[in-house]
């Protein structure tokens, strides 16, 4: 009986593996989506020029581990490399 079960599982191993990988990717994407919404992250805009502009940039790790009584102060950065 155990051998039969092992053989049945072995016969559909590829399908099970593909399904598990798909579920893992869905979990990853949904977790990222929830984090983005919760932390109000935005997608950077990439341009083909030599300018770097960050407006009220935040560091998610530092922001997360600050003591509760301290607030992270966003920083802006403007670089023009020519």
C-alpha positions as CSV (number, residue, x, y, z in Angstrom):
1,X,0.0,0.0,0.0
2,X,2.8,2.4,0.9
3,X,4.6,1.5,-2.3
4,X,1.5,2.1,-4.4
5,X,1.0,5.5,-2.9
6,X,4.7,6.4,-3.5
7,X,4.3,5.3,-7.1
8,X,1.1,7.4,-7.6
9,X,2.8,10.5,-6.2
10,X,5.9,9.9,-8.3
11,X,3.8,9.7,-11.4
12,X,2.4,13.2,-10.8
13,X,5.5,14.7,-9.1
14,X,6.1,17.2,-12.0
15,X,2.6,18.5,-11.8
16,X,2.8,18.8,-8.0
17,X,6.1,20.6,-8.2
18,X,4.9,23.0,-10.9
19,X,1.8,23.8,-8.8
20,X,3.8,24.3,-5.7
21,X,6.2,26.7,-7.5
22,X,3.2,28.7,-8.9
23,X,1.7,29.0,-5.5
24,X,5.1,30.2,-4.1
25,X,5.3,32.9,-6.8
26,X,1.7,34.0,-6.1
27,X,2.6,34.2,-2.4
28,X,5.6,36.3,-3.1
29,X,3.8,38.7,-5.4
30,X,0.8,39.1,-3.1
31,X,3.1,39.7,-0.1
32,X,5.1,42.4,-2.0
33,X,1.8,44.0,-3.1
34,X,0.6,44.1,0.5
35,X,3.9,45.6,1.7
36,X,3.9,48.2,-1.0
37,X,0.4,49.3,-0.1
38,X,1.0,49.2,3.7
39,X,4.3,51.2,3.4
40,X,3.1,53.5,0.6
41,X,6.1,52.6,-1.6
42,X,6.1,53.9,-5.2
43,X,7.8,52.6,-8.3
44,X,10.8,54.6,-9.4
45,X,10.7,56.3,-12.7
46,X,13.8,55.5,-14.7
47,X,14.9,58.0,-17.4
48,X,17.7,57.8,-19.9
49,X,19.7,60.8,-18.7
50,X,22.5,61.6,-16.2
51,X,20.3,63.0,-13.5
52,X,19.4,61.3,-10.2
53,X,16.5,62.7,-8.3
54,X,15.1,61.2,-5.1
55,X,12.3,63.1,-3.5
56,X,11.6,62.3,0.2
57,X,13.5,59.0,-0.1
58,X,13.2,56.5,2.6
59,X,15.2,53.4,3.7
60,X,12.8,50.6,4.5
61,X,15.1,48.7,6.8
62,X,16.2,51.7,8.8
63,X,12.7,53.0,8.9
64,X,11.4,49.6,10.2
65,X,13.9,49.3,13.0
66,X,13.9,52.8,14.5
67,X,12.6,53.0,18.0
68,X,8.9,53.6,18.2
69,X,9.4,57.1,19.6
70,X,11.6,58.2,16.6
71,X,10.3,59.0,13.2
72,X,12.4,58.5,10.0
73,X,13.0,61.8,8.2
74,X,12.7,61.4,4.4
75,X,15.7,62.7,2.5
76,X,15.7,64.3,-1.0
77,X,18.7,64.1,-3.3
78,X,19.4,65.8,-6.6
79,X,22.4,64.9,-8.7
80,X,23.3,66.1,-12.1
81,X,26.3,64.3,-13.6
82,X,27.5,65.7,-17.0
